[in-house]
Amino acid sequence: MFSPLQGARLLVFILAQNGNKVRHSLGVAFATADRAIRRLVEEGIVTPVGDARRGRVYCAKEILAILEEPAKLTP
């Protein structure tokens, strides 16, 4: 099992890939990865970057914004 930080890093890594690379990373069929990516796009979780029809890359802006927030230190 992943720690929350490891899981977040893996999620960002996977979301930054195109469908074919997601398929290899997760060990699933291309159709499964493509369907999952399309659903993430429909839900507004990721958006395609650029106009490529093949090898499209996606961005999860809200996740990146969270990761870029300054750390909140508590005494």
MIBAFI-158804 format. One record per atom (N, C-alpha, C): y, z, x; atom name; residue number from 1; residue in three letters. Coordinates in nm, 3 decimals. Last residue first. Layout:
BEGIN
Y:Z:X:atom:nr:rest
Y:Z:X:CA:NUM:ALA
...
//
This chain:
BEGIN
Y:Z:X:atom:nr:rest
2.488:1.528:0.303:N:75:PRO
2.476:1.636:0.401:CA:75:PRO
2.350:1.718:0.381:C:75:PRO
2.400:1.184:0.273:N:74:THR
2.424:1.312:0.207:CA:74:THR
2.403:1.423:0.308:C:74:THR
2.519:0.856:0.296:N:73:LEU
2.463:0.971:0.364:CA:73:LEU
2.497:1.098:0.287:C:73:LEU
2.450:0.552:0.192:N:72:LYS
2.518:0.671:0.142:CA:72:LYS
2.449:0.792:0.203:C:72:LYS
2.509:0.245:0.356:N:71:ALA
2.421:0.359:0.333:CA:71:ALA
2.504:0.478:0.286:C:71:ALA
2.665:-0.028:0.188:N:70:PRO
2.662:0.072:0.296:CA:70:PRO
2.572:0.189:0.258:C:70:PRO
2.478:-0.308:0.074:N:69:GLU
2.559:-0.190:0.044:CA:69:GLU
2.552:-0.093:0.161:C:69:GLU
2.297:-0.507:0.124:N:68:GLU
2.419:-0.507:0.205:CA:68:GLU
2.509:-0.387:0.176:C:68:GLU
2.099:-0.471:-0.062:N:67:LEU
2.065:-0.448:0.078:CA:67:LEU
2.188:-0.443:0.168:C:67:LEU
2.240:-0.550:-0.290:N:66:ILE
2.192:-0.412:-0.278:CA:66:ILE
2.163:-0.379:-0.132:C:66:ILE
2.277:-0.821:-0.232:N:65:ALA
2.394:-0.733:-0.248:CA:65:ALA
2.354:-0.587:-0.233:C:65:ALA
2.012:-0.912:-0.234:N:64:LEU
2.088:-0.915:-0.109:CA:64:LEU
2.210:-0.824:-0.117:C:64:LEU
1.961:-0.880:-0.506:N:63:ILE
1.883:-0.803:-0.408:CA:63:ILE
1.957:-0.799:-0.275:C:63:ILE
2.142:-1.064:-0.613:N:62:GLU
2.154:-0.921:-0.647:CA:62:GLU
2.078:-0.834:-0.548:C:62:GLU
2.051:-1.312:-0.503:N:61:LYS
2.182:-1.257:-0.469:CA:61:LYS
2.195:-1.108:-0.500:C:61:LYS
1.807:-1.457:-0.383:N:60:ALA
1.812:-1.345:-0.477:CA:60:ALA
1.939:-1.267:-0.446:C:60:ALA
1.755:-1.802:-0.352:N:59:CYS
1.831:-1.686:-0.309:CA:59:CYS
1.831:-1.582:-0.420:C:59:CYS
1.526:-2.054:-0.232:N:58:TYR
1.587:-1.974:-0.337:CA:58:TYR
1.657:-1.853:-0.278:C:58:TYR
1.469:-2.394:-0.147:N:57:VAL
1.481:-2.255:-0.106:CA:57:VAL
1.558:-2.181:-0.214:C:57:VAL
1.244:-2.669:-0.181:N:56:ARG
1.362:-2.595:-0.228:CA:56:ARG
1.355:-2.449:-0.183:C:56:ARG
1.063:-2.862:-0.118:N:55:GLY
1.097:-2.766:-0.015:CA:55:GLY
1.219:-2.684:-0.051:C:55:GLY
1.218:-3.115:-0.315:N:54:ARG
1.098:-3.061:-0.251:CA:54:ARG
1.142:-2.965:-0.142:C:54:ARG
1.473:-3.153:-0.393:N:53:ARG
1.371:-3.155:-0.498:CA:53:ARG
1.239:-3.099:-0.445:C:53:ARG
1.776:-2.995:-0.297:N:52:ALA
1.646:-3.051:-0.259:CA:52:ALA
1.550:-3.047:-0.378:C:52:ALA
2.030:-2.893:-0.320:N:51:ASP
1.986:-2.990:-0.420:CA:51:ASP
1.849:-3.050:-0.392:C:51:ASP
2.096:-2.537:-0.269:N:50:GLY
2.096:-2.679:-0.236:CA:50:GLY
2.039:-2.764:-0.347:C:50:GLY
1.893:-2.289:-0.382:N:49:VAL
2.001:-2.315:-0.286:CA:49:VAL
1.990:-2.461:-0.248:C:49:VAL
1.822:-2.149:-0.704:N:48:PRO
1.795:-2.246:-0.598:CA:48:PRO
1.917:-2.267:-0.511:C:48:PRO
1.813:-1.797:-0.757:N:47:THR
1.877:-1.926:-0.784:CA:47:THR
1.844:-2.021:-0.671:C:47:THR
1.646:-1.523:-0.918:N:46:VAL
1.671:-1.608:-0.802:CA:46:VAL
1.740:-1.735:-0.848:C:46:VAL
1.688:-1.405:-1.165:N:45:ILE
1.661:-1.319:-1.049:CA:45:ILE
1.684:-1.396:-0.919:C:45:ILE
1.707:-1.534:-1.404:N:44:GLY
1.829:-1.516:-1.327:CA:44:GLY
1.812:-1.427:-1.205:C:44:GLY
1.486:-1.604:-1.544:N:43:GLU
1.533:-1.467:-1.564:CA:43:GLU
1.662:-1.438:-1.487:C:43:GLU
1.445:-1.860:-1.441:N:42:GLU
1.479:-1.844:-1.582:CA:42:GLU
1.538:-1.706:-1.611:C:42:GLU
1.366:-1.790:-1.180:N:41:VAL
1.489:-1.866:-1.201:CA:41:VAL
1.537:-1.848:-1.346:C:41:VAL
1.125:-1.661:-1.234:N:40:LEU
1.232:-1.586:-1.168:CA:40:LEU
1.367:-1.656:-1.184:C:40:LEU
0.986:-1.881:-1.339:N:39:ARG
1.017:-1.767:-1.426:CA:39:ARG
1.128:-1.681:-1.366:C:39:ARG
0.964:-2.042:-1.113:N:38:ARG
1.038:-2.091:-1.229:CA:38:ARG
1.076:-1.977:-1.323:C:38:ARG
0.801:-1.873:-0.957:N:37:ILE
0.937:-1.903:-0.913:CA:37:ILE
1.020:-1.952:-1.031:C:37:ILE
0.565:-1.883:-1.108:N:36:ALA
0.632:-1.755:-1.085:CA:36:ALA
0.778:-1.777:-1.044:C:36:ALA
0.503:-2.156:-1.088:N:35:ARG
0.527:-2.096:-1.220:CA:35:ARG
0.603:-1.964:-1.206:C:35:ARG
0.459:-2.174:-0.812:N:34:ASP
0.566:-2.251:-0.875:CA:34:ASP
0.602:-2.193:-1.011:C:34:ASP
0.234:-2.010:-0.780:N:33:ALA
0.359:-1.976:-0.712:CA:33:ALA
0.477:-2.046:-0.778:C:33:ALA
0.051:-2.158:-0.938:N:32:THR
0.080:-2.017:-0.968:CA:32:THR
0.212:-1.975:-0.907:C:32:THR
0.046:-2.404:-0.806:N:31:ALA
0.090:-2.398:-0.946:CA:31:ALA
0.127:-2.256:-0.986:C:31:ALA
-0.064:-2.331:-0.556:N:30:PHE
0.075:-2.376:-0.565:CA:30:PHE
0.127:-2.365:-0.707:C:30:PHE
-0.259:-2.026:-0.569:N:29:ALA
-0.246:-2.171:-0.585:CA:29:ALA
-0.098:-2.207:-0.596:C:29:ALA
-0.208:-1.764:-0.321:N:28:VAL
-0.233:-1.813:-0.456:CA:28:VAL
-0.217:-1.964:-0.458:C:28:VAL
-0.128:-1.607:-0.101:N:27:GLY
-0.267:-1.649:-0.113:CA:27:GLY
-0.302:-1.693:-0.254:C:27:GLY
0.129:-1.538:-0.041:N:26:LEU
0.060:-1.458:-0.141:CA:26:LEU
-0.087:-1.493:-0.158:C:26:LEU
0.196:-1.725:0.156:N:25:SER
0.222:-1.583:0.178:CA:25:SER
0.141:-1.495:0.084:C:25:SER
0.128:-1.971:0.035:N:24:HIS
0.055:-1.925:0.154:CA:24:HIS
0.074:-1.775:0.176:C:24:HIS
0.313:-1.971:-0.178:N:23:ARG
0.169:-1.987:-0.203:CA:23:ARG
0.088:-1.935:-0.085:C:23:ARG
0.551:-1.966:-0.040:N:22:VAL
0.514:-1.852:-0.124:CA:22:VAL
0.365:-1.854:-0.150:C:22:VAL
0.544:-2.220:0.070:N:21:LYS
0.532:-2.105:0.161:CA:21:LYS
0.497:-1.979:0.083:C:21:LYS
0.574:-2.371:-0.163:N:20:ASN
0.456:-2.391:-0.080:CA:20:ASN
0.435:-2.272:0.014:C:20:ASN
0.825:-2.283:-0.269:N:19:GLY
0.699:-2.263:-0.340:CA:19:GLY
0.575:-2.276:-0.254:C:19:GLY
1.022:-2.137:-0.001:N:18:ASN
0.996:-2.234:-0.105:CA:18:ASN
0.857:-2.211:-0.163:C:18:ASN
1.164:-1.805:0.044:N:17:GLN
1.080:-1.918:0.079:CA:17:GLN
1.071:-2.018:-0.034:C:17:GLN
1.288:-1.576:-0.028:N:16:ALA
1.367:-1.670:0.051:CA:16:ALA
1.288:-1.796:0.086:C:16:ALA
1.097:-1.418:-0.144:N:15:LEU
1.192:-1.486:-0.231:CA:15:LEU
1.275:-1.590:-0.156:C:15:LEU
0.967:-1.313:0.085:N:14:ILE
0.896:-1.406:-0.004:CA:14:ILE
0.995:-1.484:-0.090:C:14:ILE
1.169:-1.148:0.193:N:13:PHE
1.108:-1.255:0.273:CA:13:PHE
1.042:-1.359:0.183:C:13:PHE
1.212:-0.970:-0.019:N:12:VAL
1.321:-1.057:0.026:CA:12:VAL
1.265:-1.174:0.106:C:12:VAL
0.954:-0.851:-0.025:N:11:LEU
1.008:-0.921:-0.141:CA:11:LEU
1.119:-1.017:-0.101:C:11:LEU
0.940:-0.729:0.225:N:10:LEU
0.846:-0.835:0.191:CA:10:LEU
0.897:-0.916:0.074:C:10:LEU
1.145:-0.538:0.196:N:9:ARG
1.154:-0.642:0.301:CA:9:ARG
1.061:-0.759:0.270:C:9:ARG
1.040:-0.386:-0.013:N:8:ALA
1.168:-0.455:-0.030:CA:8:ALA
1.182:-0.567:0.072:C:8:ALA
0.805:-0.286:0.109:N:7:GLY
0.797:-0.369:-0.010:CA:7:GLY
0.924:-0.449:-0.032:C:7:GLY
0.916:-0.130:0.309:N:6:GLN
0.832:-0.244:0.346:CA:6:GLN
0.820:-0.341:0.229:C:6:GLN
1.049:0.058:0.148:N:5:LEU
1.124:-0.026:0.239:CA:5:LEU
1.044:-0.148:0.280:C:5:LEU
0.832:0.180:0.007:N:4:PRO
0.939:0.109:-0.064:CA:4:PRO
1.019:0.016:0.027:C:4:PRO
0.526:0.091:0.179:N:3:SER
0.633:0.187:0.152:CA:3:SER
0.740:0.111:0.075:C:3:SER
0.231:-0.058:0.037:N:2:PHE
0.356:-0.067:0.111:CA:2:PHE
0.446:0.051:0.080:C:2:PHE
-0.118:0.000:0.083:N:1:MET
0.000:0.000:0.000:CA:1:MET
0.124:0.000:0.088:C:1:MET
//
